[in-house]
């Protein structure tokens, strides 16, 4: 790549241009979806600048003195980032229902500002890592409400396969936004000099099999049989192949981003302490599973395809195994074998 020449390129594919190009594929489109995505991008940009880059200078690190609906201590940045996204989404005029990790109840937009979309999001995933500078991020998914009806929670409590779009924005050494609108996965990187996200990772495809596994092995004593057997096989393969490398950051956005680019598997299984796992279905499991499938991978809960799960509560949790197709297939086979026995 000629980096010097790239510096002066004038044909850069910005995320705005990309979304508008996608819109032209649907002649009946009125642009509502494009407007909603532009407000999500705005929320990501604001979070990157206000909530992350200047956090230490603005004395925003540390605890806010409250806990969220999950019983987790809220960081000051959690609270600020949540406000940023709610205001950005409501002001788009294209949303009816918002579900945030930080709020116990869903937010129903005032009728005058309502649109036809529901957005589920974790405004700042991995926020326990904020104070030590580890990559954190925003995760989001978009549903459409049922036509001609007053919006209800049923519009949100749909299987993940009904999502129209999903993505995440990672705030780290660079600000990277990964997005799928149902026809592949594309990655954009924020150019601070332009204030625009530029297409840097077109048509991301996860390798069919990877060399990395990502799991919190501190929970190993509480795992079920298939998970224990799978991790054992990663470390001590019996087929003569090399062992997989363990990489675990503890921030879902960062761990999944690496898995998406390099291949491998990310595991957050249920265990004896937390039979339903720790990750929330609507705004963590579904968006990441959607992206993985769009990139050619798989996502599995230990019982079924993750995107087929039908949540009953907005903050419901589920185990998750996602990543390269062949790696997830291995753990599916282990669960199938245990079920037979």
ZIZI-V821720 format. One record per backbone hydrogen bond with DSSP energy under -0.5 kcal/mol. CO is the residue of the C=O (numbers start at 1). NH is the residue of the N-H. Records with the same first field share a line. If there is no record, write none. Layout:
BEGIN
CO: NH + NH
END
This chain:
BEGIN
1: 3
2: 6
3: 7
4: 8
5: 8
6: 9
12: 14
13: 199
14: 18
15: 19
16: 20
17: 21
18: 22
19: 23
20: 24
22: 25
23: 26
25: 27
26: 29
31: 35
32: 36
33: 37
34: 38
35: 39
36: 40
37: 41
38: 42
39: 43
40: 44
41: 45
42: 46
43: 47
44: 48
45: 49
46: 50 + 51
47: 51 + 52
48: 53
49: 54
52: 55
54: 58
55: 60 + 61
56: 59
60: 77
62: 76
66: 74
68: 71
72: 68
74: 64 + 65
75: 79
76: 80
77: 81
78: 82
79: 83
80: 84
81: 85
82: 86
83: 87
84: 88
85: 89
86: 90
87: 91
88: 92
89: 92 + 94
90: 93
94: 117
95: 115
96: 109
97: 119
98: 100 + 107
99: 121
100: 103
106: 108
107: 98 + 109
110: 113
111: 114
113: 95
116: 145
117: 96 + 97
118: 143
119: 99
120: 141
121: 101 + 123
122: 125 + 139
124: 127
125: 137
126: 129
127: 130
129: 132 + 134
130: 133
136: 171
137: 125
138: 169
139: 122
140: 167
141: 120
142: 164 + 165
143: 118
146: 149
152: 155
153: 156 + 157
156: 158
159: 162
160: 163
165: 142
166: 180
167: 140
168: 178
169: 138 + 171
170: 172 + 176
171: 136
174: 172 + 176
175: 190
176: 170 + 178
177: 188
178: 168
179: 186
180: 166
184: 183
185: 204
186: 179
187: 200 + 201
188: 177
189: 198
190: 192
191: 194 + 195 + 196
196: 191 + 198
197: 15
198: 189 + 200
201: 187
208: 326 + 327
211: 245
212: 265
213: 247
214: 267
215: 217
216: 219
217: 220
219: 222
220: 223
222: 272
224: 228
225: 229
226: 230
227: 231
228: 232
229: 233
230: 234
231: 235
232: 236
234: 244
245: 213 + 247
251: 255
252: 256
253: 257
254: 258
255: 259
256: 260
257: 261
258: 262
259: 263
264: 324
265: 214
266: 322
268: 320
270: 224
274: 271 + 277
279: 318
280: 284 + 285
281: 286
284: 288
285: 289
286: 290
287: 291
288: 292
289: 293
290: 294
291: 295
292: 297
293: 296
295: 206
298: 323
299: 306
300: 321
304: 301
305: 308
306: 309
307: 161
309: 160 + 311
313: 316
316: 281
320: 268
321: 300
322: 266
323: 298
324: 328
325: 329
326: 330
327: 331
328: 332
329: 333
330: 334
331: 335
332: 336
333: 337
334: 338
335: 339
336: 340
337: 341
END
